[in-house]
Amino acid sequence: MPRIHARVRANIRILAKSRGKSLNQLADFAGVSRRQLFNFLTAKSDVSLGWLERIAEALDVDLHDLTRPVDDDGSEDALADGEHAVAAG
């Protein structure tokens, strides 16, 4: 399995938790089936970019934020912050 899939799966869990949403609530809010969400999160199936966009919207993040390293609290990690500082400076 590509590492990006594992990162997206982990980020969905972390971001949902940091926003106080259960996975069931996330599925309902995003308008996706709970089964599909759980199958994706347990690596039993893949999903489309459109599906991921719905999840990102429900988490109030951009789609590319699902692929970035984040801390357990849902914030971008130090590496990502450093990249932003270099780009801004």
N, C-alpha and C positions, 0 to 999 in steps of 0.2 A: 504494500500500500504506500503510495507517495506520502512523504512527510507533510505536505501541505494539507492533505485530508485530515491527518491526525491533529494538526494545529487548528484547523477550522472547527473540528469536533470539540476540541478542548476549549476553544474560545467561546463557542456557543454556550457551553456549560458555565464557564466563568462569568461571562457577561450576563447571562440570565440570573445567576446567583447574585451578582453585584447590583442588579436592578430589582432584586426582591421578587423575581418571577420564578415560579416553579416551571418545570419543563412542560407540564400539562397546560399551564397558563400561557406559556410562550407559543405552543402549538395553536391554541385557541385564538390568541391575539393575532398571530401571523396568518391564520386561515389555512393551516396545513393540518393534515391528519396526525394525530398523536402517534399512530403506528409508524408513519413515515418518518417522523422526527426520531423516534426511538430506534428504528432500523438504521437510520443514518448515523446516529450517535454511537451505535454499537457496531458499526462497520459492516452491517448486513446488506446495505444498499448504498448506492450513490444517488445524487440528486442533481437537478438542473441549476444553472445560474439564476434563473428566474425564481426558483424555490429559495435559494440562498438570499436573494434580494428581499424576499418577503420576510425571512427570518431577521435579516439585518435591519429592516425597517421596524419590525416589532421590538428590536433591541435598541432602537434609536441610534444606530451607527451606520456608517457607510459600508458598502459591500467589502471594500478592501480592508476595512478594520477587522474583518473576520480572519484575515490571513496574517495579521501582524502579531508579534509576540506581545502578550499582555501578562501582567501580574495576576495573582489570585484574587485581587480586589477589583479587577476589571480595568485597571489603568495600564497605559502602555509602559513597558519596562524601560530600564535605564538606557539600553542600547537604542531603542527607538527614540527616546527623548534626545539622546546625543545626536542622532541623525538629523532630527529637526533643528537642533541648535546649529549644527554645521551648515545645513541648508539655508538657515535664516541669516547666518553671519557671514 
